[in-house]
Amino acid sequence: MLSDSYDFTTDYIAIELEKRGKNYLRIDRDLLSSDDFFWDFNNKRIKIRKGGKLFNVQTDQINGVYYRAPTYLRETFSRSNTPEKQLQKSQWMALFRNLMCIEDAVWINNPTSTFHAENKLIQLKIADQIDFDLPETFILNSASELPINDEYIIKSLDTAIFSFGDQEGFVYTNKTSYSELSVSNLSHAPVVIQKDLSPKIDLRVTVVGQDLYAVKILKGDDGVDGDWRKLKDDVSFVPVRLPVDVKEKCIKLVRSLNLLYGAIDLVLYKKKYYFIEVNPTGEWAWLVDSANQHIYKSICNYLEG
């Protein structure tokens, strides 16, 4: 398991594997420099000393790899980092990438597939090919060609997280209008503009191989206007059974992206299920208690091969 020492999502996997009596090794990226790492490539053996304990792993006997949040170290050459820090980040990231030579193991998910699947237009292309309904979507840095419409939503083309001293900022999906966009300066960076689907009900669909878990997200008895994540403490997650054709499309979408795991966002609008996006590294731990969805069991089943 490639993760982070503070990641309780991976804790669920570790606890379940221990209950099953399975051996596992967890490598936490924030502790890499404090571990002793030795990879004997010719003899297919990895040794890691963690906290005074030595772990031996035969790479040809690994059944599964759980690769948590592999977008870590994306900006390895940031000018805010010292040259030493840039070197450290880039080379540990290279080590993680080279673990992909362990090809006989089940990966959740393979990093190459993850990086490919994170691109929003690739997601939409695959969703369109398998006949999902899609909102009208535009990528632009000027509203001059945008069809006149009262309501749109605007979001970043890629995950946008910023540092403000000791605090972090995250770009949510926001509602906007043609009149607002037409007088906005968008030239500095491209954005995603989609037709606003309101009133709507948001759904989170978690796919693990052939297993599927779905919830609708409600505030009271109604859907949430705008991005529900802004109100995450005031919403409920209600398990639902999707229509068979929608379920099959979700599973096929994840498989078509060469993934085993995917967190899919859908919107129910005027009795149609619209595909919004899929996150190959999306969170799921909050659904264990809030919706009694034991997603970790499905993940462990696949990791066991």
VENDA-V436509 format. One line per field, one symbol per residue. ss: DSSP state (@ for helix, = for strand, . for the rest). Layout:
ss=???
//
This chain:
ss=.==....@@@@@@@@@@@@.......==@@@@@@.=====....======..======@@@..====...............@@@@@@@@@@@@@@@@@@@....===..@@@@@@@..@@@@@@@@@@...==..====..@@@......=====....====..====...===.@@@@@........=====.....========..=========..=.....@@@@....====....@@@@@@@@@@@@@....=========..========......@@@@@....@@@@@@@@@..
//
